[in-house]
Amino acid sequence: MVKMIKAMCIFPLSFFTSLAFASEGNFNAELSLESMYFFEAPTLPQQSHFYTSLTFQPEYKQSWDFNKKVLNAQLFVREDFNDDSRSHVDIRELSWTQSVGDFDYKVGVSKEFWGVAESYHLVDIINQLDNVEEVDFQSRLGQPMVKASYLSDVGSFHAWVLPYFRERNFTSNKSRAFSGTINVNEDEAKYYSSKKEKHIDYALRYSNNFDEYDLGFSYFQGTSREPVLTYDAANNQLVPFYDQLKQLSTDVQWTGDALLLKLEALLRDEATFGSSSAITTGFEYTFFDINNGHDVGIISEYIYDGRGKTRTSFDNDVFWGVRYTLNDIGSTEILAGGFIDLDNASHVPRFKLQQRINDKWKYELIVQGYENIDEDDLFFYNIRNDDFFRFNLRYYL
């Protein structure tokens, strides 16, 4: 796996290097050293207390004709020294965007974000989750697309054609926090559609701002980004199944002086599992300029999903959080929070500190725990003994 990863790096890295030297565009890169320490003894003998990896993220951007033509390229490379299944390469962005009057067109690989919630991005569906990167469901893989946008006085209209589906990536059971004790066999993935990953997906979105309101309506039709893992007893493995999905969603944010009110809601119709609904809603209230210019934000969100615990860990949960921002030269920010299951009191607390040391260096510290995890929990029960300390030291070229 490592040899394959290194081989895959050759062309993208060569491409980025040639761009950087061949033109006067904007080139920058991030190099990061990550260390993870797990407090409790591993469940399996192949697991460890300590893991180390390196990431490299070069990015190149150039524009012409007063930003009417834009080339954007971003590569992500991770090399994990303890677990080959976490080593991977992904083209996050390799796109060409062109503006013609009120229309924008984009073609290539790109990332799109929908939603307003802090805790769980319910309606964000264009890009596949990068499952081996984060345990907070934030990191996404690049998605091949053709996008057309119309910008008008009554709002922005967007349409996507997604010609190729990205399967979710999984680590082996050698990892901790990113996987359970049973391996997922990605090579045996099953699809509802006979076209498999070549099924063409579509998406539409309307967004606008009305004074204090930011409003979005979206529609998606295609292969579900969220696989159902079925157990193959004969081979003691999990096999992903990707259903066909139609999803109608909305996201709304109301912004006051110190208060944000947020809502994400959707109706989905899965070809195999039928119809269901889901919602994430809550608020963030910020106390500004306390203790010599510091800000404190209080966050609370409720998450409901009608599919229940057989399909998701977030079916009836509350997220709580406190964000402390120092507004100092290092942009120091502390976020403490967690998910609480209202059915069984399972709790997943998390503490995150990030600070810029200077223009070139930044660090990030994360501590995450798993408390009173119920055996009915779809995901967190498998990693209930994987409380960890994670430290990232980032250098910007």
C-alpha positions in Angstrom: 0.0 0.0 0.0 2.8 2.4 0.9 4.6 1.8 -2.4 1.3 2.4 -4.3 0.7 5.7 -2.4 4.2 6.9 -3.1 3.8 6.0 -6.8 0.5 7.9 -7.0 2.3 10.9 -5.6 4.7 11.2 -8.4 2.4 12.7 -11.1 0.4 15.1 -8.8 3.5 16.4 -7.1 5.2 16.8 -10.5 2.2 18.7 -11.7 2.1 21.1 -8.8 5.9 21.7 -9.1 5.6 22.5 -12.8 2.7 24.9 -12.1 4.7 26.7 -9.4 7.7 27.3 -11.6 6.0 27.9 -14.9 3.8 30.8 -13.9 3.3 33.6 -11.5 0.3 32.1 -9.7 -0.1 31.8 -5.9 1.6 28.6 -4.6 1.6 27.6 -0.9 1.8 24.4 1.0 1.3 22.9 4.5 3.4 20.2 6.1 2.1 18.6 9.3 3.4 16.1 11.8 0.6 14.3 13.6 1.0 12.2 16.8 -1.8 10.3 18.5 -1.6 8.7 21.9 -4.4 6.4 23.2 -4.9 6.2 26.9 -6.4 2.8 27.3 -5.0 -0.7 26.3 -5.8 -1.7 22.7 -8.6 -4.1 22.0 -6.6 -6.1 19.3 -3.0 -7.2 19.5 -2.1 -5.4 16.2 -3.2 -2.1 17.7 -0.9 0.3 19.5 -0.9 3.1 22.1 1.0 5.5 19.8 0.6 6.5 16.1 2.6 9.0 14.0 2.0 10.3 10.5 2.9 13.1 8.1 0.7 15.1 5.8 1.6 17.4 2.9 -0.9 19.7 1.3 0.3 21.8 -1.7 -2.1 24.3 -3.2 -1.8 26.4 -6.4 -4.1 29.1 -7.6 -3.9 31.4 -10.6 -6.5 33.8 -12.1 -6.7 35.7 -15.4 -8.9 38.5 -16.8 -9.7 40.1 -13.4 -10.6 36.7 -11.8 -13.0 35.7 -14.6 -10.8 32.6 -15.3 -9.4 30.7 -12.3 -7.3 27.6 -12.1 -7.3 26.0 -8.7 -5.3 22.9 -7.6 -5.0 21.3 -4.2 -3.4 17.9 -3.3 -3.6 16.0 0.0 -1.0 13.3 0.9 -0.8 11.4 4.2 1.9 8.9 5.1 1.1 6.9 8.3 4.1 5.1 9.8 2.0 2.7 11.8 -1.0 1.9 9.6 -0.7 1.6 5.8 -4.5 1.8 5.4 -4.4 5.4 6.6 -1.8 6.4 4.1 -3.5 7.9 1.0 -3.4 10.5 -1.7 -6.4 12.7 -2.7 -6.8 15.5 -5.3 -9.0 17.8 -3.2 -9.2 20.4 -6.0 -8.2 20.5 -9.7 -10.7 22.8 -11.3 -11.1 25.4 -14.0 -13.7 28.2 -13.3 -14.8 30.8 -15.8 -17.3 33.7 -15.5 -19.4 34.8 -18.5 -21.7 37.7 -17.5 -23.9 36.5 -14.7 -22.9 32.9 -15.2 -20.1 30.9 -13.6 -18.9 27.5 -14.9 -16.6 25.1 -13.2 -15.2 21.8 -14.4 -12.8 19.3 -12.7 -12.4 18.0 -9.2 -13.7 20.3 -6.4 -15.3 20.6 -3.0 -18.7 22.1 -2.2 -20.1 22.8 1.2 -23.8 23.1 2.2 -25.1 23.8 5.7 -24.9 26.1 8.7 -24.7 23.7 11.7 -21.6 23.5 14.0 -21.8 19.9 15.2 -23.0 17.7 12.3 -23.3 18.8 8.7 -26.6 17.0 7.8 -27.3 18.4 4.4 -23.7 18.5 3.0 -23.8 15.7 0.4 -21.8 16.6 -2.7 -18.5 15.3 -1.4 -17.7 12.0 0.1 -16.4 11.9 3.7 -12.7 11.3 4.1 -13.2 8.7 6.7 -9.5 8.1 7.6 -8.7 11.7 8.4 -11.0 13.0 11.1 -13.4 11.5 13.7 -15.6 14.7 13.6 -17.0 14.1 10.1 -15.4 17.3 8.7 -12.9 16.2 6.1 -14.1 15.5 2.5 -12.7 13.9 -0.6 -12.5 15.8 -3.9 -15.5 15.2 -6.2 -15.4 15.2 -10.1 -18.0 17.6 -11.3 -19.4 20.0 -13.8 -21.1 23.0 -12.2 -23.0 26.0 -13.6 -24.1 29.0 -11.5 -26.4 31.9 -12.2 -26.0 34.9 -9.9 -29.0 37.3 -9.9 -30.7 39.9 -7.8 -33.1 37.3 -6.5 -30.5 34.8 -5.4 -27.9 32.3 -6.7 -28.9 29.3 -8.7 -26.5 26.3 -9.0 -26.6 23.0 -10.8 -24.1 20.1 -10.7 -23.5 17.0 -12.8 -21.4 14.5 -10.9 -20.1 11.9 -13.4 -18.2 9.7 -11.0 -18.9 8.4 -7.5 -16.2 8.4 -4.8 -16.4 5.5 -2.4 -15.8 6.1 1.3 -12.4 5.1 2.4 -11.8 2.9 5.5 -8.9 2.0 7.7 -8.0 -1.5 8.8 -8.7 -2.7 12.3 -5.1 -2.0 13.1 -6.2 1.6 13.5 -7.9 3.0 16.5 -10.6 5.7 16.7 -11.1 5.5 12.9 -12.4 1.9 12.7 -13.9 -1.0 14.6 -12.5 -4.4 15.2 -13.9 -5.9 11.9 -12.3 -4.8 8.6 -14.3 -3.2 5.9 -13.6 -4.7 2.4 -13.9 -1.8 0.1 -13.1 -4.0 -3.0 -16.4 -5.9 -2.4 -18.6 -2.8 -2.4 -22.2 -3.4 -3.6 -24.4 -0.9 -5.4 -28.1 -0.5 -5.9 -27.4 0.9 -9.4 -25.9 -1.5 -12.0 -23.7 1.4 -13.1 -22.0 1.4 -9.8 -19.5 4.2 -9.4 -20.2 5.4 -12.9 -23.8 6.4 -12.1 -24.3 10.1 -13.0 -25.6 12.1 -10.0 -27.3 15.5 -10.1 -27.8 18.3 -7.6 -29.5 21.7 -7.6 -29.3 24.5 -5.1 -30.7 28.0 -4.5 -29.3 30.4 -1.9 -29.9 33.9 -0.9 -29.5 36.5 1.9 -32.5 38.3 3.2 -31.3 40.9 5.8 -30.6 38.7 8.9 -31.4 35.4 7.1 -29.2 33.2 5.1 -31.3 30.7 3.2 -30.6 27.6 1.1 -32.7 25.0 -0.7 -31.0 22.0 -2.2 -32.0 18.8 -4.1 -29.8 15.8 -4.7 -30.4 12.7 -6.8 -27.9 9.9 -7.1 -25.7 7.5 -5.2 -25.8 7.9 -1.4 -22.5 9.0 0.0 -23.2 7.1 3.2 -22.7 3.3 2.8 -24.7 0.7 4.7 -22.2 -1.8 6.2 -23.4 -5.4 6.0 -21.7 -8.2 7.8 -20.2 -11.1 5.8 -20.0 -13.9 8.4 -18.2 -16.3 6.0 -15.2 -13.9 5.7 -15.7 -12.0 9.0 -15.8 -8.7 7.2 -18.0 -5.7 6.6 -19.1 -4.9 3.0 -20.3 -1.4 2.0 -23.6 -1.1 0.2 -24.4 2.2 -1.7 -28.1 2.9 -2.2 -29.8 5.3 -4.6 -31.0 8.4 -3.0 -33.3 11.4 -3.6 -32.9 14.2 -1.0 -34.6 17.5 -0.6 -33.0 19.8 2.1 -32.9 23.3 3.5 -30.5 25.2 5.6 -31.3 28.5 7.4 -29.3 30.8 9.6 -30.6 33.9 11.4 -27.9 36.3 12.6 -28.5 38.8 15.4 -26.0 41.0 17.2 -24.7 38.1 19.4 -27.1 35.3 18.6 -27.1 32.8 15.7 -30.1 30.5 15.1 -29.4 27.6 12.8 -31.5 24.9 11.1 -30.7 22.1 8.7 -33.5 19.8 7.7 -34.0 17.2 5.0 -36.4 14.6 3.5 -34.8 11.6 1.9 -36.1 8.7 -0.2 -33.7 5.7 -0.4 -34.5 3.1 -3.1 -33.9 0.2 -0.6 -34.8 1.6 2.8 -37.6 4.1 1.9 -38.4 7.6 3.2 -37.2 9.3 6.3 -36.5 12.8 7.7 -33.7 14.4 9.7 -33.0 17.7 11.4 -30.2 19.6 13.1 -31.2 22.8 14.9 -29.7 25.0 17.6 -28.1 28.3 18.5 -24.8 30.0 19.2 -24.7 33.0 21.6 -21.4 35.0 21.9 -20.4 37.2 24.8 -18.1 39.7 23.2 -15.2 41.7 24.7 -14.9 40.0 28.1 -11.7 39.7 30.0 -9.7 42.2 27.9 -11.1 41.5 24.5 -11.8 37.8 24.7 -15.0 36.3 23.3 -17.0 33.3 24.7 -19.5 31.5 22.6 -22.2 29.1 23.9 -23.4 26.4 21.4 -26.2 24.0 21.7 -27.7 21.9 18.8 -30.2 19.0 18.6 -29.8 16.2 16.1 -32.6 13.9 15.0 -32.6 11.2 12.3 -35.7 9.1 11.6 -33.6 6.1 10.4 -32.8 5.3 14.0 -29.8 3.6 15.6 -29.5 0.8 13.0 -28.3 3.5 10.6 -26.7 6.3 12.5 -25.2 7.3 15.8 -27.0 10.6 15.7 -30.7 9.8 15.8 -31.7 11.6 19.0 -28.7 13.6 20.3 -27.7 16.9 21.8 -24.4 18.7 21.1 -23.1 21.1 23.7 -20.1 23.4 23.2 -18.2 26.4 24.5 -15.9 28.4 22.2 -13.3 30.7 23.8 -11.5 33.1 21.4 -8.7 35.2 22.7 -8.5 37.5 19.7 -4.7 37.6 20.2 -1.8 37.7 17.7 -1.8 33.9 17.6 -5.5 33.6 16.9 -5.8 31.3 19.9 -9.1 29.4 20.0 -10.4 26.8 22.5 -13.5 24.7 21.8 -14.9 22.2 24.3 -18.0 20.2 23.5 -19.5 16.9 23.0 -22.5 14.7 21.9 -24.9 13.3 24.4 -27.4 10.6 23.3 -30.8 11.4 24.9 -31.8 7.7 24.7 -29.0 6.1 26.7 -26.8 9.0 28.0 -23.7 8.0 25.9 -21.3 10.9 25.9 -18.5 11.8 23.4 -16.7 14.8 24.8 -14.0 16.7 22.9 -11.5 19.4 23.7 -9.6 21.3 20.9 -7.0 24.0 21.3 -5.4 25.7 18.2 -2.9 28.6 18.1 -0.5 30.1 15.6 3.0 30.3 16.9 4.2 32.7 14.1 3.6 33.2 10.4 5.1 29.7 9.6 4.1 27.5 12.5 0.8 26.5 14.1 -0.2 23.8 16.5 -3.5 22.0 17.2 -4.2 19.8 20.3 -7.3 17.5 20.5 -8.4 15.3 23.4 -11.4 13.1 22.8 -13.1 10.6 25.0 -16.0 8.1 24.9 -18.1 7.7 28.1 -20.9 5.3 28.9 -21.2 4.2 25.3 -24.2 2.0 24.8 -23.9 -1.3 22.8 -26.7 -0.1 20.5 -24.5 2.8 19.3 -23.7 2.1 15.6 -20.2 3.6 15.5 -18.9 4.8 18.8 -19.4 1.4 20.6 -16.7 -0.1 18.4 -14.2 2.5 19.5 -15.4 3.0 23.1 -11.9 2.2 24.5 -10.1 4.6 22.1 -9.9 7.8 24.1 -7.0 9.7 22.6 -4.7 12.7 22.7 -3.9 14.1 19.2 -1.2 16.7 18.5 -0.6 18.4 15.1 2.3 20.6 14.4 1.8 22.5 11.1 4.4 24.3 9.0 3.4 26.6 6.2 5.8 26.9 3.2 
